[in-house]
């Protein structure tokens, strides 16, 4: 009974939870990476709880909105990954948001150099957060080149709103002509058929007369 109550409570909380996306606004920088990482691949997208080994760009932050949770939990990850996948992300990254976005990493390779510069792992190792702890920021990221070895690059494009079809305006059709009632033609009455006379009765033949019987001769009396 307790298991059933717990299952219903979990289903209710997950059903009332939704993932909110906050886009990243600004220049893409040479975001920090690591030589190697441990990745969770049990969801639709790989989940990194430390810096990934491949360069990437930040699409934005994904937050969990729930009436019972102020911080995301493990059972919220399917919702988070599904939302990130719809945005065209290749992976999900956990970082300490205040530390991560308070550093200037400089432009990405190939872009004009400016102040700062890409930071080494020793300078950003405080970004590796304790999963689902307070202050953790969940980022939707996309690889700028090849994905880390063993991971496939997502081919899905960000979901876009379908164009609304313009209403089809039908031209007014001319009114149909009112049919003229047909003129009735008088029809001559059909004469009644003449009665067929009854056949005359056939007279029955008279019965045949019986054949005549010859009379026997009478002998004369003796003298």
GROMACS elastic network, one bead per residue, 0.5 to 0.9 nm:
[ bonds ]
;  ai    aj funct       b0    kb
    1     4     6  0.51267   500
    1     5     6  0.63451   500
    1     6     6  0.87031   500
    2     5     6  0.51197   500
    2     6     6  0.61751   500
    2     7     6  0.85636   500
    3     6     6  0.50879   500
    3     7     6  0.60659   500
    3     8     6  0.85943   500
    4     7     6  0.50700   500
    4     8     6  0.61734   500
    4     9     6  0.85646   500
    5     8     6  0.51707   500
    5     9     6  0.61172   500
    5    10     6  0.86075   500
    6     9     6  0.50584   500
    6    10     6  0.61137   500
    6    11     6  0.85496   500
    7    10     6  0.51458   500
    7    11     6  0.61324   500
    7    12     6  0.85834   500
    8    11     6  0.50528   500
    8    12     6  0.61095   500
    8    13     6  0.86724   500
    9    12     6  0.50970   500
    9    13     6  0.62460   500
    9    14     6  0.86492   500
   10    13     6  0.52188   500
   10    14     6  0.61196   500
   10    15     6  0.84149   500
   10    75     6  0.87899   500
   11    14     6  0.52761   500
   11    15     6  0.59571   500
   11    16     6  0.86412   500
   12    15     6  0.51250   500
   12    16     6  0.63111   500
   12    17     6  0.87909   500
   13    16     6  0.52474   500
   13    17     6  0.63408   500
   13    66     6  0.74379   500
   13    67     6  0.79233   500
   13    68     6  0.70460   500
   13    69     6  0.86976   500
   14    17     6  0.51097   500
   14    18     6  0.81153   500
   14    66     6  0.81958   500
   14    75     6  0.76989   500
   14    76     6  0.70704   500
   14    79     6  0.86644   500
   15    18     6  0.79926   500
   16    65     6  0.84840   500
   16    66     6  0.62433   500
   16    67     6  0.73032   500
   16    68     6  0.89261   500
   17    64     6  0.68347   500
   17    65     6  0.56697   500
   17    67     6  0.74929   500
   17    68     6  0.87247   500
   17    69     6  0.87026   500
   17    76     6  0.79296   500
   17    79     6  0.82490   500
   18    63     6  0.84942   500
   18    64     6  0.59570   500
   18    65     6  0.54088   500
   18    66     6  0.67396   500
   18    76     6  0.87695   500
   18    79     6  0.69908   500
   18    80     6  0.82619   500
   19    62     6  0.63757   500
   19    63     6  0.56619   500
   19    65     6  0.61059   500
   19    66     6  0.88240   500
   19    76     6  0.87009   500
   19    79     6  0.64044   500
   19    80     6  0.58370   500
   19    82     6  0.88740   500
   19    83     6  0.65193   500
   20    61     6  0.82288   500
   20    62     6  0.55675   500
   20    63     6  0.50666   500
   20    64     6  0.60818   500
   20    65     6  0.67106   500
   20    80     6  0.86527   500
   20    83     6  0.81887   500
   21    60     6  0.68795   500
   21    61     6  0.57983   500
   21    63     6  0.63979   500
   21    64     6  0.88987   500
   21    83     6  0.79365   500
   21    84     6  0.83560   500
   21    87     6  0.89973   500
   22    59     6  0.86801   500
   22    60     6  0.54866   500
   22    61     6  0.50203   500
   22    62     6  0.62488   500
   22    63     6  0.78031   500
   23    58     6  0.87235   500
   23    59     6  0.60318   500
   23    61     6  0.62686   500
   23    62     6  0.85600   500
   24    27     6  0.89782   500
   24    58     6  0.67159   500
   24    59     6  0.56360   500
   24    61     6  0.70979   500
   25    28     6  0.87790   500
   25    59     6  0.86337   500
   25    60     6  0.80699   500
   27   107     6  0.81367   500
   28    31     6  0.78445   500
   28    57     6  0.62307   500
   28    58     6  0.71414   500
   28   106     6  0.89833   500
   28   107     6  0.71754   500
   28   108     6  0.71932   500
   29    32     6  0.88845   500
   29    57     6  0.76203   500
   29    58     6  0.88539   500
   29   104     6  0.78492   500
   29   105     6  0.59485   500
   29   106     6  0.56242   500
   29   108     6  0.52116   500
   29   109     6  0.89782   500
   29   118     6  0.82850   500
   30    33     6  0.88120   500
   30    55     6  0.75991   500
   30    56     6  0.81698   500
   30    57     6  0.82767   500
   30   104     6  0.88409   500
   30   105     6  0.55088   500
   30   106     6  0.58385   500
   30   107     6  0.54095   500
   30   109     6  0.70962   500
   30   117     6  0.77341   500
   30   118     6  0.56782   500
   30   119     6  0.83277   500
   31    55     6  0.70792   500
   31    56     6  0.69606   500
   31    57     6  0.72286   500
   31    58     6  0.82808   500
   31   104     6  0.89860   500
   31   105     6  0.62448   500
   31   106     6  0.83541   500
   31   107     6  0.87993   500
   31   108     6  0.78027   500
   31   118     6  0.72623   500
   31   119     6  0.82572   500
   32    51     6  0.69936   500
   32    52     6  0.82926   500
   32    53     6  0.89150   500
   32    55     6  0.77927   500
   32    56     6  0.88958   500
   32   100     6  0.89860   500
   32   105     6  0.74128   500
   32   118     6  0.69570   500
   32   119     6  0.63805   500
   32   120     6  0.71395   500
   32   121     6  0.71285   500
   32   124     6  0.71686   500
   33    36     6  0.85017   500
   33    50     6  0.88745   500
   33    51     6  0.51799   500
   33    52     6  0.53500   500
   33    53     6  0.52348   500
   33    54     6  0.64459   500
   33    55     6  0.66344   500
   33    56     6  0.86379   500
   33   119     6  0.89093   500
   33   120     6  0.80757   500
   33   121     6  0.70063   500
   33   124     6  0.88862   500
   34    37     6  0.68373   500
   34    50     6  0.81822   500
   34    51     6  0.54649   500
   34    52     6  0.57185   500
   34    54     6  0.78317   500
   34   120     6  0.84353   500
   34   121     6  0.61815   500
   34   125     6  0.89870   500
   35    51     6  0.87441   500
   35    52     6  0.78564   500
   35    53     6  0.52761   500
   35    54     6  0.85286   500
   35   121     6  0.84971   500
   36    51     6  0.80998   500
   36    52     6  0.67809   500
   36    53     6  0.52566   500
   36    54     6  0.89668   500
   36   148     6  0.89886   500
   37    48     6  0.74255   500
   37    49     6  0.83586   500
   37    50     6  0.63939   500
   37    51     6  0.65698   500
   37    52     6  0.56551   500
   37    53     6  0.64166   500
   38    47     6  0.88784   500
   38    48     6  0.67737   500
   38    49     6  0.75036   500
   38    50     6  0.72821   500
   38    51     6  0.89718   500
   38    52     6  0.82950   500
   39    46     6  0.62494   500
   39    47     6  0.56442   500
   39    49     6  0.71974   500
   39    50     6  0.82776   500
   39    52     6  0.83489   500
   40    43     6  0.75018   500
   40    45     6  0.85877   500
   40    46     6  0.56037   500
   40    48     6  0.65216   500
   40    49     6  0.82960   500
   41    44     6  0.75112   500
   41    45     6  0.67405   500
   41    47     6  0.65417   500
   42    45     6  0.79943   500
   42    46     6  0.74891   500
   42    47     6  0.85279   500
   43    46     6  0.65734   500
   43    47     6  0.77228   500
   43    77     6  0.74636   500
   43    78     6  0.62688   500
   43    81     6  0.68921   500
   43    82     6  0.87573   500
   44    78     6  0.73049   500
   44    81     6  0.60557   500
   44    82     6  0.68137   500
   44    85     6  0.76515   500
   45    81     6  0.58074   500
   45    82     6  0.79792   500
   45    84     6  0.80614   500
   45    85     6  0.70722   500
   45    89     6  0.82251   500
   45    90     6  0.65504   500
   45    91     6  0.52714   500
   45    92     6  0.68099   500
   45   154     6  0.85815   500
   46    81     6  0.84180   500
   46    90     6  0.75841   500
   46    91     6  0.50509   500
   46    92     6  0.63010   500
   46    93     6  0.85857   500
   46   151     6  0.79959   500
   47    77     6  0.89575   500
   47    81     6  0.83616   500
   47    91     6  0.60195   500
   47    93     6  0.59595   500
   47    94     6  0.77982   500
   48    51     6  0.67623   500
   48    52     6  0.65892   500
   48    91     6  0.75227   500
   48    92     6  0.61249   500
   48    94     6  0.61711   500
   49    52     6  0.85925   500
   49    92     6  0.85591   500
   49    93     6  0.60613   500
   49    95     6  0.71487   500
   49   128     6  0.64276   500
   49   129     6  0.67225   500
   49   130     6  0.77351   500
   49   131     6  0.66158   500
   50    93     6  0.72505   500
   50    94     6  0.66581   500
   50    95     6  0.71755   500
   50   125     6  0.86551   500
   50   127     6  0.73085   500
   50   129     6  0.71140   500
   51    54     6  0.88790   500
   51    93     6  0.74498   500
   51    94     6  0.82090   500
   51    95     6  0.80099   500
   51   121     6  0.88420   500
   51   125     6  0.84463   500
   51   127     6  0.76787   500
   51   128     6  0.68078   500
   52    55     6  0.77560   500
   52    56     6  0.86016   500
   52    93     6  0.79897   500
   52   148     6  0.77611   500
   53   147     6  0.86278   500
   53   148     6  0.62608   500
   54   143     6  0.70400   500
   54   144     6  0.82550   500
   54   145     6  0.77074   500
   54   146     6  0.73579   500
   54   147     6  0.61915   500
   54   148     6  0.55925   500
   55   142     6  0.86688   500
   55   143     6  0.60675   500
   55   144     6  0.59743   500
   55   145     6  0.68726   500
   55   146     6  0.83933   500
   55   147     6  0.82694   500
   56   141     6  0.62757   500
   56   142     6  0.53632   500
   56   145     6  0.75526   500
   56   147     6  0.88390   500
   57   140     6  0.87904   500
   57   141     6  0.56274   500
   57   142     6  0.53983   500
   57   143     6  0.63771   500
   57   144     6  0.64182   500
   58    61     6  0.83816   500
   58    89     6  0.89373   500
   58   139     6  0.68863   500
   58   140     6  0.62914   500
   58   142     6  0.66272   500
   59    87     6  0.82012   500
   59    88     6  0.88286   500
   59    89     6  0.73444   500
   59   139     6  0.72977   500
   59   140     6  0.54888   500
   59   141     6  0.55031   500
   59   142     6  0.70760   500
   60   138     6  0.85327   500
   60   139     6  0.57165   500
   60   140     6  0.56317   500
   60   141     6  0.74686   500
   61   137     6  0.68544   500
   61   138     6  0.56662   500
   61   140     6  0.61491   500
   62    80     6  0.68584   500
   62    83     6  0.80148   500
   62    84     6  0.75789   500
   62   137     6  0.77574   500
   62   138     6  0.55925   500
   62   139     6  0.60871   500
   62   140     6  0.68869   500
   63    71     6  0.83812   500
   63    72     6  0.76282   500
   63    80     6  0.78588   500
   63   137     6  0.78678   500
   63   138     6  0.69698   500
   63   139     6  0.89770   500
   64    69     6  0.80775   500
   64    70     6  0.77341   500
   64    71     6  0.70769   500
   64    72     6  0.58672   500
   64    76     6  0.76455   500
   64    79     6  0.86060   500
   64    80     6  0.75207   500
   65    68     6  0.88426   500
   65    69     6  0.74830   500
   65    70     6  0.74477   500
   65    71     6  0.86171   500
   65    72     6  0.85254   500
   66    69     6  0.53226   500
   66    70     6  0.70157   500
   66    71     6  0.88292   500
   66    72     6  0.88683   500
   67    70     6  0.79420   500
   69    72     6  0.67815   500
   69    73     6  0.80346   500
   71   132     6  0.66356   500
   71   133     6  0.74870   500
   71   134     6  0.68470   500
   71   135     6  0.87463   500
   71   136     6  0.84913   500
   72    75     6  0.82341   500
   72    76     6  0.61454   500
   72    77     6  0.79176   500
   72   132     6  0.58826   500
   72   133     6  0.85357   500
   73    76     6  0.53841   500
   73    77     6  0.72598   500
   73   131     6  0.88029   500
   73   132     6  0.60946   500
   74    77     6  0.57061   500
   74    78     6  0.86667   500
   74   131     6  0.88550   500
   74   132     6  0.76804   500
   75    78     6  0.69596   500
   75    79     6  0.83823   500
   76    79     6  0.55297   500
   76    80     6  0.63747   500
   76    81     6  0.88354   500
   77    81     6  0.59503   500
   77    82     6  0.83483   500
   78    81     6  0.52450   500
   78    82     6  0.60240   500
   78    83     6  0.85962   500
   79    82     6  0.51826   500
   79    83     6  0.62498   500
   79    84     6  0.86912   500
   80    83     6  0.52635   500
   80    84     6  0.62506   500
   80    85     6  0.86587   500
   80    92     6  0.84715   500
   80   138     6  0.87257   500
   81    85     6  0.60142   500
   81    86     6  0.86417   500
   81    89     6  0.89237   500
   81    91     6  0.80826   500
   81    92     6  0.70851   500
   81   140     6  0.86402   500
   82    85     6  0.51158   500
   82    86     6  0.64037   500
   82    87     6  0.88692   500
   83    86     6  0.52711   500
   83    87     6  0.65869   500
   84    87     6  0.51051   500
   84    88     6  0.66311   500
   84    89     6  0.54302   500
   84    90     6  0.80183   500
   84    91     6  0.77350   500
   84    92     6  0.73588   500
   84   139     6  0.86919   500
   84   140     6  0.57871   500
   84   141     6  0.84366   500
   85    88     6  0.51865   500
   85    89     6  0.53060   500
   85    90     6  0.71151   500
   85    91     6  0.81732   500
   85   140     6  0.86063   500
   85   154     6  0.82384   500
   85   156     6  0.75116   500
   85   157     6  0.86703   500
   85   158     6  0.78681   500
   86    89     6  0.74389   500
   86   156     6  0.76998   500
   86   157     6  0.75927   500
   86   158     6  0.56470   500
   86   159     6  0.56073   500
   87   140     6  0.82052   500
   87   156     6  0.85681   500
   87   157     6  0.72141   500
   87   159     6  0.61506   500
   88   140     6  0.87576   500
   88   141     6  0.87759   500
   88   142     6  0.75467   500
   88   154     6  0.73620   500
   88   155     6  0.78871   500
   88   156     6  0.56659   500
   88   159     6  0.74090   500
   89    92     6  0.76050   500
   89   140     6  0.56815   500
   89   141     6  0.53822   500
   89   143     6  0.82700   500
   89   154     6  0.72428   500
   89   156     6  0.82938   500
   89   157     6  0.84485   500
   89   158     6  0.79727   500
   90   140     6  0.76035   500
   90   141     6  0.60758   500
   90   143     6  0.64943   500
   90   147     6  0.84698   500
   90   152     6  0.83947   500
   90   153     6  0.61721   500
   90   154     6  0.52970   500
   90   155     6  0.85390   500
   90   156     6  0.89117   500
   91   139     6  0.84531   500
   91   140     6  0.62047   500
   91   141     6  0.55150   500
   91   142     6  0.65136   500
   91   143     6  0.82022   500
   91   154     6  0.86529   500
   92   138     6  0.67443   500
   92   139     6  0.56611   500
   92   141     6  0.60604   500
   92   142     6  0.87914   500
   93   137     6  0.81690   500
   93   138     6  0.57232   500
   93   139     6  0.50329   500
   93   140     6  0.64794   500
   93   141     6  0.69489   500
   94    97     6  0.85955   500
   94   127     6  0.84236   500
   94   128     6  0.73878   500
   94   129     6  0.67277   500
   94   130     6  0.86677   500
   94   131     6  0.72335   500
   94   132     6  0.85261   500
   94   136     6  0.65095   500
   94   137     6  0.57758   500
   94   139     6  0.63282   500
   95    98     6  0.87760   500
   95    99     6  0.82842   500
   95   100     6  0.66337   500
   95   126     6  0.88509   500
   95   127     6  0.52643   500
   95   128     6  0.58468   500
   95   129     6  0.56550   500
   95   130     6  0.88200   500
   95   131     6  0.89161   500
   95   135     6  0.86619   500
   95   136     6  0.57767   500
   95   137     6  0.53505   500
   95   138     6  0.65786   500
   95   139     6  0.75716   500
   96    99     6  0.56541   500
   96   100     6  0.58359   500
   96   101     6  0.85755   500
   96   126     6  0.76180   500
   96   127     6  0.50814   500
   96   128     6  0.68272   500
   96   129     6  0.57033   500
   96   130     6  0.87958   500
   96   135     6  0.61628   500
   96   137     6  0.59182   500
   96   138     6  0.88163   500
   97   100     6  0.50456   500
   97   101     6  0.60388   500
   97   102     6  0.82295   500
   97   127     6  0.79070   500
   97   135     6  0.66187   500
   97   136     6  0.61065   500
   97   137     6  0.50678   500
   97   138     6  0.83307   500
   98   101     6  0.57733   500
   98   102     6  0.60362   500
   98   135     6  0.76472   500
   98   136     6  0.87728   500
   98   137     6  0.86228   500
   99   102     6  0.52690   500
   99   103     6  0.69509   500
   99   124     6  0.83104   500
   99   126     6  0.75224   500
   99   127     6  0.65362   500
  100   103     6  0.62882   500
  100   124     6  0.77482   500
  100   126     6  0.85664   500
  100   127     6  0.60896   500
  101   104     6  0.77082   500
  103   116     6  0.87259   500
  103   119     6  0.87843   500
  103   124     6  0.89354   500
  104   107     6  0.89247   500
  104   115     6  0.80052   500
  104   116     6  0.58226   500
  104   117     6  0.71476   500
  104   118     6  0.79620   500
  104   119     6  0.84021   500
  105   108     6  0.84247   500
  105   115     6  0.86502   500
  105   116     6  0.59097   500
  105   119     6  0.58410   500
  106   113     6  0.69025   500
  106   114     6  0.62133   500
  106   115     6  0.63786   500
  106   116     6  0.50908   500
  106   118     6  0.55131   500
  106   119     6  0.83917   500
  107   110     6  0.80683   500
  107   111     6  0.58485   500
  107   112     6  0.66086   500
  107   113     6  0.59229   500
  107   114     6  0.68433   500
  107   115     6  0.87735   500
  107   116     6  0.85767   500
  107   117     6  0.69582   500
  107   118     6  0.76525   500
  108   111     6  0.57306   500
  108   112     6  0.82621   500
  108   113     6  0.83260   500
  108   117     6  0.88400   500
  108   118     6  0.80236   500
  109   112     6  0.83179   500
  109   113     6  0.85089   500
  110   113     6  0.84982   500
  113   116     6  0.85952   500
  113   117     6  0.77189   500
  114   117     6  0.72957   500
  116   119     6  0.83142   500
  119   122     6  0.80072   500
  119   123     6  0.60597   500
  119   124     6  0.69348   500
  120   123     6  0.54557   500
  120   124     6  0.67238   500
  120   125     6  0.86962   500
  121   124     6  0.51721   500
  121   125     6  0.56081   500
  122   125     6  0.55627   500
  122   126     6  0.85628   500
  123   126     6  0.77223   500
  124   127     6  0.56720   500
  124   128     6  0.82283   500
  125   128     6  0.60811   500
  126   129     6  0.73684   500
  128   131     6  0.88277   500
  129   132     6  0.82509   500
  129   133     6  0.74539   500
  129   135     6  0.86819   500
  129   136     6  0.65638   500
  129   137     6  0.89575   500
  130   133     6  0.55984   500
  130   134     6  0.86911   500
  130   136     6  0.77263   500
  131   134     6  0.89174   500
  131   136     6  0.73038   500
  132   135     6  0.84243   500
  132   136     6  0.63006   500
  132   137     6  0.87694   500
  133   136     6  0.58065   500
  134   137     6  0.88841   500
  142   145     6  0.89927   500
  142   147     6  0.89757   500
  142   153     6  0.87018   500
  142   154     6  0.86472   500
  143   146     6  0.66830   500
  143   147     6  0.59795   500
  143   148     6  0.88112   500
  143   153     6  0.76155   500
  144   147     6  0.81911   500
  146   149     6  0.84037   500
  146   152     6  0.87691   500
  146   153     6  0.74964   500
  147   150     6  0.80766   500
  147   151     6  0.60573   500
  147   152     6  0.64670   500
  147   153     6  0.59346   500
  148   151     6  0.57045   500
  148   152     6  0.80771   500
  148   153     6  0.89769   500
  149   152     6  0.82612   500
  152   155     6  0.89013   500
  154   157     6  0.83253   500
  156   159     6  0.84124   500
  157   160     6  0.85960   500
  160   163     6  0.88876   500
  161   164     6  0.86829   500
  162   165     6  0.89085   500
  164   167     6  0.89207   500
  165   168     6  0.86080   500
  170   173     6  0.86725   500
  172   175     6  0.89266   500
  173   176     6  0.85063   500
  174   177     6  0.89105   500
  175   178     6  0.88020   500
  176   179     6  0.88383   500
  177   180     6  0.88944   500
  179   182     6  0.88088   500
  180   183     6  0.89347   500
  181   184     6  0.89958   500
  184   187     6  0.89726   500
  187   190     6  0.86873   500
  188   191     6  0.90000   500
  189   192     6  0.89848   500
  190   193     6  0.88798   500
  191   194     6  0.87411   500
  192   195     6  0.89270   500
  193   196     6  0.88116   500
  196   199     6  0.89691   500
  197   200     6  0.87832   500
  198   201     6  0.89847   500
  199   202     6  0.88509   500
  203   206     6  0.89173   500
  205   208     6  0.86986   500
  206   209     6  0.89811   500
  208   211     6  0.89189   500
  209   212     6  0.86138   500
  210   213     6  0.89307   500
  215   218     6  0.88691   500
  219   222     6  0.89346   500
  220   223     6  0.88294   500
